[in-house]
Amino acid sequence: MSWIMHHSKSEEYASQAQAALKQGNEKSAVEFYRLAAKEEELAITKLDQSKTRTLGITAVSATSLWFKAHDLWQAEHVAHQWLATDLLPTFSINQLQIILQAIWNEKNYQQVGIEFMKGEVLVSVGGGIVVPGGAPLDLILRKVDEVRGLFYRTIEYLLNLPLRKRGVPSADIQEQFRPWLLQAPLGSYQFAVRVQKPAQLSIFPDKTPEVEDVTQNFLKIVEATAEETHEELERIVPNPEYREAFLKLTRNLSPTGKSFDRVEIKSTTDIEARPIIFSPTSRQAINKTLKENKKPPKEVAEFKEEQLNGVLRALHLDKDWIEISFPGTDRENIKINQTGDIIDDLVGPMVNHRVIVDVFVQPDGKYLFRDIQSEE
Amino acid sequence: MTIPLLPLNDLAKRHPGLTPALAESYLEAARVCLDRHHKPPQEFTLKNRASEQQALVEWESPGERSRRAWANINDATRDGAYACALAATELSLGLFAIRRAETLTGADYYIAPSNNLIIDLEDCLRLEVSGTNLDIYEVQRRLNIKVKQAQEGKSNLPALAAVVGFKVKLISMRSVEGIS
């Protein structure tokens, strides 16, 4: 049999595998990919090695097919076998190296028994005090915390859960959908996030397709919050409470321009996806939308509006108050009441950090809460 | 002058690199993507560096079942773009999907005139396909990415890049020379 005959058989099996995957039959898909990989390996043996382009394409194809058949050992073996020759064109050397990296990552995850859901998100923080590959620890910890919060909110939204205002996500959600922080290539400062595959996705039977694609849904929502106007967000998140929560969470993620000036979020699995960029302008756009959506009640129309810049020193959301201090000044701490609609995971990362708080000041000097955002 | 029809139907009969099942699946995805923005029929612009032509796109509206099956917008856009891009290369350039080869995240299609006797991939063009539901700027941006990748030698080119803009009714194609 010739290269073309083995390759044709491989194509046929690979197409069947793709069709099986589409029908949700992963077991059958893996078996078809295994058959396709075997045929592709046979195809290479029948090829005149002076046909370097065909050789390179087929070597990449065989390695990819073993990878898709979940036979990592064989995939690695084929990649090394051909990389060790000087027969391959540059493009296929590059591709085989990328597949090898994916194989090694997958092996590491398998060794510790971890499976991830589809997709990966790369978050880059840049500008200001952030240097290539380095950033202040507290800044990055906060960004990681905010991204984790957004992931959990996305999952809760996809599961049609009522908006959580207090506490952490339920034990079920935390157990089943655990976000992971992964190393990312050197950039301004970057980290990658993936969500671990739930052990029992079946406990959310009605929402399986949406939740399976949590990373993509996360990106869609985050992208819609970064737009200049928020019509698209209204379309994809019709629930106004969730919409407000997403806007406030991404506002915190956005820079003010003081210590850094750019946050980029993008999919690493879809290389063509447009990066979502948050700049100080994005924060202003989000503030505008939030302000428009939240007109002050009539009874406080005569109260004075004020913006406080300080440090969030204390809070007791169950008792409806937060306290702001003003380090480096003589000004006394201010207690702000009626924090009713603040949500925990929004305000939690702000404790002991600089914040901007919009308040109403009553004629008797008491402060009523209106809005809070981080000042980073 | 009659506007030619974009040959979306029965792709597998003319494109040996597609199986009937896969061609049907791509067509179904294309229907879902087209129906998201338009009502049939619609005129699409098929553009490449040298020329521009109009093509009439006709499709049957997908049923609820198809829409549910293609609820993942990314998968639908990617596979629907394959159907439209292959139909466009057939209509505009007389090129057909001859073979496919796997990559880490999907598969590449190799195109050539259909009367060629194909015994290897040395003279085939690789078809680089991308689909988007966004604006013209995004179609152009994606095409530029493909060209840049080719110039950096990251792809197994020479290739033909095709970007399908479902919303803006544009299929933009450009041939790119590779470094291999």
Chai-1 contact restraints between the chains, C-beta under 6 A:
chainA,res_idxA,chainB,res_idxB,connection_type,confidence,min_distance_angstrom,max_distance_angstrom,comment,restraint_id
A,I4,B,I119,contact,1.0,0.0,6.0,A-B,restraint_1
A,E11,B,R100,contact,1.0,0.0,6.0,A-B,restraint_2
A,A14,B,E102,contact,1.0,0.0,6.0,A-B,restraint_3
A,S15,B,T19,contact,1.0,0.0,6.0,A-B,restraint_4
A,S15,B,L22,contact,1.0,0.0,6.0,A-B,restraint_5
A,A19,B,A21,contact,1.0,0.0,6.0,A-B,restraint_6
A,K51,B,D120,contact,1.0,0.0,6.0,A-B,restraint_7
A,K51,B,E122,contact,1.0,0.0,6.0,A-B,restraint_8
A,R53,B,E122,contact,1.0,0.0,6.0,A-B,restraint_9
A,T54,B,D120,contact,1.0,0.0,6.0,A-B,restraint_10
A,T54,B,L121,contact,1.0,0.0,6.0,A-B,restraint_11
A,T54,B,E122,contact,1.0,0.0,6.0,A-B,restraint_12
A,I57,B,A101,contact,1.0,0.0,6.0,A-B,restraint_13
A,I57,B,L121,contact,1.0,0.0,6.0,A-B,restraint_14
A,I57,B,N156,contact,1.0,0.0,6.0,A-B,restraint_15
A,S61,B,A101,contact,1.0,0.0,6.0,A-B,restraint_16
A,S61,B,E102,contact,1.0,0.0,6.0,A-B,restraint_17
A,S64,B,E102,contact,1.0,0.0,6.0,A-B,restraint_18
A,S64,B,T103,contact,1.0,0.0,6.0,A-B,restraint_19
A,S64,B,L104,contact,1.0,0.0,6.0,A-B,restraint_20
A,L65,B,E102,contact,1.0,0.0,6.0,A-B,restraint_21
A,P89,B,S180,contact,1.0,0.0,6.0,A-B,restraint_22
A,T90,B,G153,contact,1.0,0.0,6.0,A-B,restraint_23
A,F91,B,S155,contact,1.0,0.0,6.0,A-B,restraint_24
A,F91,B,N156,contact,1.0,0.0,6.0,A-B,restraint_25
A,F91,B,S180,contact,1.0,0.0,6.0,A-B,restraint_26
A,N94,B,K154,contact,1.0,0.0,6.0,A-B,restraint_27
A,I99,B,L104,contact,1.0,0.0,6.0,A-B,restraint_28
A,P209,B,A71,contact,1.0,0.0,6.0,A-B,restraint_29
A,D213,B,N72,contact,1.0,0.0,6.0,A-B,restraint_30
A,Q216,B,N74,contact,1.0,0.0,6.0,A-B,restraint_31
A,E272,B,S130,contact,1.0,0.0,6.0,A-B,restraint_32
A,E272,B,R142,contact,1.0,0.0,6.0,A-B,restraint_33
